[in-house]
Amino acid sequence: MKIFKLKNSILFFICISLTLLTCDNIEEINQNEDANTSILMRAMSEMMDQFDANGNTDESQNPSGNMALDFCFEFVFPIDFQMNDNSIVTINSIEELVEILIESNDDLYIDDVSYPFDVLVFNTENDSIETFTIENDEVFDSLLEDCEFDLEEDNMCYELYDPVCVEITNADGQTIVLVYPNDCYAGLDGFDENDFLEDCDTEGDHEDGWFENDCFDLVYPISLVHSNGDVITVNSEEALVGYIEEWYSENCDDMDDCEFDFELQFPVTVEYYSENSQQSQTLVLNSEEELEDYFEDYCE
């Protein structure tokens, strides 16, 4: 099993400048422009939380790998955007949009979007992804309100990779399988154990953990030491997974309680495959430093 890194959110600011106008209803026009701009700015800012500073998908924010579920909606490209210099840019993919947002500066940035445009949304009633047309600012604003982005930080899940699979129907009417890191993330999208497939194929590569890796296996039993001195002995990987899941469910009522407060008790024994002898061998690691050195020397 693999442990995900907790989210390192990167806040993207889109600077908006409004041209000064001289007319009787200047205040009303500016208020409308501010409102329209803030809708787009909010959508872009929330969307960029799905990506890191290099434009790569933030794995912790994309548990299913489908933006219509992980984010709330997915843009259907191409879409025309108006830049602050009044030029029109046609964007053909999410990669292009993310690149433009990352490269935005005070001199050039997205200022507006051309209506209508389509998005993909997930219909929880029939477990299908559907096309929804955004006709104007009011419809766009209503969609963002329904997304309830402000509530996301309250929906904390334990960061243990114990995958579950569910079936949904995509916008083309085809049945597809989504793989969630664990049942908690699946639950945030409305799925429960009745929706999970018995056979869950997990070919995806989930990094930053040392359960289920190609470098070594822990040799059980192992002991976990709590910060208060309590020692827990675990006799198998299945028992370890079960204990961690139970601990998170009992102790993670809010963000302050969601740090797994245990450490490995050394020494630990690991089993690895030796290319030299062409067989499995064991190695005793006596400290966290030795474990880190082993990672650095032998694990990709």
N, C-alpha and C positions, 0 to 999 in steps of 0.2 A: 504494500500500500504506500501511497506517496502523500506527502504533506505539501500543501500549497503555501506560498508566501501570502501574507495578508496584503491587502491592497495598499499601494503607494500612489495615492491620487495626485494627478497633476492638473492644476487649475489653469485653464486657458481663458484669457481675457480677449474679447474682440472689441477693440476701441471703435466707437461710433461717433462720427462728427456730423453735425447737421448744418446745412448751409443757412445763413441768416437771410430771412425774407423780409420784405417791406410791403405789407398789405394789412388791411383792416383786421383780418382773422388770423394773424400770425400765431397767436397763442394756441388757438384750436388746432391749426395745422401742425405745429410743433408737438403738441400733445399726442395727436394721432400718429405722427411719424415715430415718436418715442415709443409708443405702445407697440407699433408694428415691428420696430427694430428689436425691442426687448423680447418679443416672442421668438424671433429667429435666433437671437443671441442666446436665449435660454436653451433652445433645442440643440444648438451647436455645442454649447458648454457641457450639457448633460451627455451628449453623444461622445465628446472627446474623453470623458471619464472611462470609456471603454478601451482607450488606447494609451500607450506610453508615449514618451517624448519623441521617440523615433517612428511613431506611427504603427507600431506593432500591437496586436490585440493583447489587452491585459487579461491573462488567463483567469484570474480570480473574479473578473467581472463578466466572464463569458462561460458559465458552467455548462451550458448545453451546446455552445458553438453556433447557435442560431440567434441572430440579432433581434428578430421579432419577439422572441421570448426573453432573451437576456437583457435587452435594452428597453423594450416596450413596442417599438415599431422599427421597420427597415425601409429606407428609401428605395423607391423603384427608379432606376436611372434609365435614360438621361434626364437631368433636370437643369434648367437654366437659372443661373444666379446673377444678380446685378452687383458689380463691384462699386466701390465708393467713387471711382472715376467715371461712372455711368456706362462702362463697358459691360457687355453681357458675356458670361462664360458658361459654356455647356459642359457639365461634369458628367462623366459616363460611368463612374464607379465609386464605391465608398473609399477606395484607396486614393483616388484623385481628390476627393473632397477632404479627406484627412490631411493630405499633403498641402493643399491650399491653406487650410486652417493653421497648420503648424508654421507655414511660411508667412502668415499674415503679419503685417506691421502697421505702423501709423500711416504709412503712405499708401498702402494697398490692402484692402480687406473686403470680405463679402458684406454687402450692405442690405441686400434684399433677395427674395426668392420669387420666381415667376410662377404664378398660379394659372391653372390647377396643376397639381402633381400627385402622384400616387405613392402610397406606402403600403407595406405588408403588416398586418396585425394578426395576433393570435386570438381565435375565438374559443374560449374555454368551454362553451356549451357543446361543441361538436369536435373539439380537439383538432382544429384545422386552422391553417394560415390563409387569410383572405386579403384581397386587395381593397383598399379604402382610399377614396379620392379626397384630397384636401383642396377645397374650392377657394378658400380665402383665409384671412387672418383669424377670423372668429372660429372656424372649424379647426385650424391648427392649434389655437390656444386651448380649445376644448379637449383636443387629443392629449396635449401636454398635461392638462389638469387630471385627466383620467389615468395618466401614467403614474401619478403619485410618486414622483422622484424623491420628494422630501422624506418619504417613509422608508426609503431603502436602507438607511443606516441602522434602523431598528431591526431589520431582518438579518441578523447575524447567524451564520452557519459555522459549525465546526469545520476545520480545514483538513479533514481526513479524506484521503482518496479511497472510497469504497463504492465503486460505480454502480449505478442503476440505469436501466434503459427503458424508454417509453416510445410508443409509436404515435405519430401524428400524421395528418395529411397536409401536404404543402399546397401552394397556390395553384399548382398545375394538376391537382387532384391525385398526386402520387403519394403512396405511403412511405414515410421515411422514419428512421430510428434516431432518436436523440440520446446521447450518453451524458448523464449528469455525474459529477464527482461523487455525490452521495445522495441519500434520500432527503437530506435537509434542503439542498438546493432544488431538488425536484419538487419538494413540497411548496417552495416559494412560488412556483409556477402552477400550483393547484393539483399536482399529481400526488397520489398516495400508493401504498403497497399493492392495491388492486390494479393499478395501471402498469406496474413494473413487469417487464418481460422476464421469463424464467431464464432464457439464454441471452446473456448480455455480452456482446462482443466488444472488447475494449482494446482496440488497436492504437488508440491515441497515445501520444507521448506526453506524460505529465512530469515536468521536471521539478527540481528543487526539493526532492525528498530522498530518503534512503530505504524506504520499504519497496519491495518488488523492483529491484534494480538488476542490471547485468554485471554488477561489480562484485557483490557478495551477498550472503544471506546471514541473518542473525542465527546463532545457535541457542535454542531455548533449553532450560528456562533462563529468563532475564529478570532483573529487579529494577523497579522504578522507585526513586526516592522523592517524596514530597518535601516541600520547603519546611514543613513543620517536623520533619524527621521520620514520618511514617514510611515504611518500606512495603511495596507491593510486589509480589512475585508472580510472574506471568509465564505460563507453560507452553504457549503456542502463539502463532501470529493471529489466529482467529480469536483467541482470548484477549490478545492485546487490542485488536480492533474493537471488540465488544466493550472492553473496559473504557477505552477512550471515548467511544460514542456515548456510553452511559454517563461518563463524567461531564461531557459537554452538555448533554440534555439536562442534567441536574444543576449545573453551575453557570450556565450562560444566559442568565436572564437579561443582562445588559452588557454593553461593550467592555465595562471594567472587569467583568468576571470571565472573560473569554480567553485567558492565557492559560494554557495547559501547564500547571504548576508542578511538573515532575521532571526529573532528569534521570538519565541512565546511571545505574550503579556499576562502576568498573571494579574489576576487569570484566570484559565481555569477550565472548568467542565468536568469531565470524568464520563462515565457510566460503571458499572461493575456488574457482576452477583455474588450475595452473596450466599454462600453455606449455611449460617445460616438461612436466611429468605427465601431462594429458590426463589428469585426474583431479578430483576434488581434494582440497587440503584445508586445514583449519589454522587459524592464527588468533592468538590472545592479544587483545588491546587493553592496556592498563590505565588509560586516561583519555580524556576528551581530546587532548593535544595529539595523542597517537592516532586517534580516530580521524581527526582532521588531516593529519599527515598522510594517512592511508588514502583518504579521498583524493588528496592533491596528487599523490604519486601514481595511483592505480585506477582511479575512476574518472571517466570522461565527464 
